[in-house]
Amino acid sequence: MPLLAVCEISKKFGSLVANDKISFNVEEGNIVGLIGPNGAGKTTLFNCITGIYKPSHGKVIFNGLDITNLPAYKVARLGAVRTFQIVHSLKEMSVFDNVLIGAYLREKNTEKASEIAKQCINLCYLSKMKNTRAGDLAIGLKKRVELARALATGPKLLMLDECMAGLTSTEVNESVSLIKNLKDKGITFLVVEHIMEAIMPIADKVVVLDGGIKIAENHPEVVIQDERVIEAYLGKKYSKKLQIATQGREKDA
């Protein structure tokens, strides 16, 4: 049984079909990339999976449970947790307090929740700024705070919506290393990302959307040579560049 099964999910806004009968599985312990051009329906699908939107059609099965119509907080309590494309930090609160809020989702005892928050802050390399006001941080650090807060909830599945957008190349490399480290600790990932050089070498599988429709689903080295994906998103020159990146992935494996 997959950890997450997206089954024929459709989402309509009036006459606009944002997601059209999309299906795929996320196996436990894997990193799955969700890619496609702007407006492809990636964030809408995240919202359907995590209870922010109710799908117009289809089901979402998480860890054997039908979570299709559950509110977002109940989905998070079950262990499917997400970050957002636009950072949702509590600007006036410290880094520690931002992460502590996530810990309270699974632990009501303040002492135990504080210990969880400290562990997640250390894991995300934020210990030196734990008392800093979150609103004073640069965008890369704000995104890391949001990741630490999501980790503090104790997720089985961590869904990252463009967590590397706007980062420097050094910060992107740090984020990739962190994701790989967390995968080794048993966390499963579904990642929306436009920085293909970052996600392709670490993904076990890639799902490609275009115009709300799934056009491809396969291993990264197969997807980047798919003519439908090249035409809709990558382009021939970029596809060749990514082939080099995935060759490095095969050597690391």
ZITAVEN-V309242 format. One record per residue. PSI is psi as a letter, one per 30 degrees, with the letter a starting at -180 (none if undefined). BURIAL is + if it has 9 or more other ideal C-beta (glycine too) atoms within 8 Angstrom, else -. D_FIRST is the distance of its C-alpha to the first C-alpha in whole Angstrom. Layout:
PSI BURIAL D_FIRST
PSI BURIAL D_FIRST
This chain:
k - 0
l - 4
e + 7
k + 8
j + 9
j + 12
j + 13
h + 17
k + 18
k + 22
k + 25
k + 29
j - 32
b - 34
f - 35
k - 33
j + 29
e + 27
k + 24
j - 24
h + 21
k + 18
k + 15
l + 12
l - 9
j + 10
k + 8
k - 9
g - 12
l + 13
j + 16
k + 16
k + 19
j + 20
l + 24
l + 27
l - 30
k - 31
g - 31
f + 28
g + 26
e + 24
e + 25
e + 25
e + 21
e + 21
e + 23
e + 21
e + 17
g + 19
g + 21
e - 25
l - 25
k - 23
k + 22
f - 24
l - 22
a + 18
l + 15
j + 13
k + 10
k + 10
h - 8
f - 7
k - 11
j - 13
g + 15
e + 17
g - 21
k + 21
l - 23
e + 23
e - 24
e + 21
e + 18
e + 20
f + 20
f + 16
g + 16
j + 16
k + 19
l + 22
l + 25
l - 27
e - 29
k - 32
k - 33
h - 33
l + 34
j - 37
e - 40
f - 42
l - 40
l + 40
e + 37
e + 36
e + 37
e + 34
e + 32
e + 32
e + 31
e + 28
e + 28
f + 29
e + 26
f + 25
j + 28
f - 31
k - 34
e - 35
e - 36
e - 32
e + 31
e + 34
e - 33
e + 29
e + 31
e + 33
e - 31
e + 29
e + 32
e + 33
e + 30
g + 30
h - 34
g + 36
e - 38
f - 41
g + 41
f + 39
g - 42
k + 43
k + 42
e + 39
f - 41
f - 43
l + 41
l - 40
e + 37
e + 35
e + 36
e + 35
e + 32
e + 31
e + 32
e + 29
e + 27
e + 28
e + 28
e + 24
e + 24
f + 26
f + 23
h - 21
k + 18
e + 14
k + 14
j + 18
j + 19
k + 22
j + 25
h + 27
f + 28
f + 30
k - 32
g - 36
l + 36
l - 38
e - 37
e - 37
e + 35
e + 32
e - 32
e + 32
e + 29
e + 27
e - 28
e + 27
e + 23
e + 23
e + 24
e + 22
e + 19
f - 20
g - 20
g - 16
k + 16
k + 14
k + 16
j + 17
j + 20
k + 23
k + 26
f - 29
j + 30
e + 29
f - 30
e + 28
e + 25
e + 25
f + 25
f + 23
k + 20
f - 17
l + 17
k + 19
k + 19
k + 22
k + 24
k + 27
h - 29
g + 26
k + 24
k + 22
f + 24
l + 22
j + 18
a + 18
k - 19
e + 22
f + 25
e - 24
e + 24
f + 27
g + 29
k + 28
e - 31
e + 29
e + 28
e + 32
e - 33
f + 32
e + 31
e + 32
l - 35
e - 36
e - 38
e + 35
e + 33
e - 35
e + 35
f + 31
e + 31
e - 33
e + 31
f + 28
e + 30
e + 30
e + 27
e - 27
e - 29
f - 28
none - 24
